[in-house]
């Protein structure tokens, strides 16, 4: 189930984010204030995916027209949660008249595969400073037009 993230979900989201960071290095640099990082300025909405036991197993946010903070528990990957979160946030954005975009570290091949499976279009690649020891190669994507996405 995907539902809006509530304030009471933040501790579980921070624990999940930590597990994802240790497993796959997302986010690229660990934030000093993880709960604040999950609630960036300009937040339009945030959602969580629950596993079969009702535990938070995924998260995604929308800031204006930018999708971000999308992650799924390492043990819940491969079950379609990432795709359902991606579809849900894209639908929420479209309902608000937005066609979302996102940026992803070029080394995050699992996320890139997910976005491309769902029909997101690569619009540019650039190097950015993400606070680490060296700049990162970042791939920027745009959501497919409403009704034109493929399924993962």
Order of alpha helices (4+ residues) and beta strands (2+ residues): beta-alpha-alpha-beta-beta-beta-alpha-beta-alpha-beta-beta
